Amino acid sequence: MKKILPEMLAFLFLLVLPSCAAIAGIFKAGMFTGILVIVIVVVLLLFIISRVSKK
């Protein structure tokens, strides 16, 4: 269950927020906020990929 949870959260995130709507919402909030959110998403994706590939 613990292995599946991060993958399910990532999949759910991809289903809930289409990329164009997510980018538009981020940059409406401001440039600094947009950069911060993008960095956080990239770090989370790298973390998830590293956890999945460690099998």
C-alpha positions in Angstrom: 0.0 0.0 0.0 2.8 2.4 0.8 4.4 1.9 -2.6 1.1 2.5 -4.4 0.1 5.7 -2.6 2.6 8.1 -4.2 1.8 6.8 -7.6 -1.9 7.1 -7.1 -1.5 10.6 -5.8 0.6 11.6 -8.9 -2.0 10.0 -11.2 -4.9 11.7 -9.4 -3.1 15.0 -9.7 -2.6 14.5 -13.4 -6.3 13.7 -13.8 -7.6 16.6 -11.7 -5.5 19.4 -13.1 -4.9 19.5 -16.9 -1.5 21.0 -17.7 -2.8 24.1 -19.4 -5.2 25.0 -16.6 -2.5 24.4 -14.0 0.0 26.6 -15.7 -2.5 29.4 -16.2 -3.5 29.3 -12.6 0.0 29.3 -11.4 1.0 32.3 -13.4 -2.1 34.2 -12.5 -1.0 33.9 -8.9 2.3 35.6 -9.6 5.7 34.9 -11.1 7.4 34.0 -7.8 4.6 31.7 -6.8 4.7 30.0 -10.2 8.4 29.4 -10.0 8.0 28.0 -6.4 5.2 25.7 -7.4 7.1 24.4 -10.5 10.2 23.7 -8.4 8.1 21.8 -5.8 6.4 19.7 -8.5 9.7 18.9 -10.1 11.2 17.9 -6.8 8.2 15.7 -6.0 8.3 14.0 -9.4 12.0 13.3 -9.0 11.4 11.9 -5.5 8.6 9.7 -6.8 10.7 8.5 -9.7 13.6 7.7 -7.4 11.4 5.7 -5.0 9.7 3.7 -7.8 13.0 2.9 -9.5 14.7 1.6 -6.3 12.6 -1.6 -6.3 
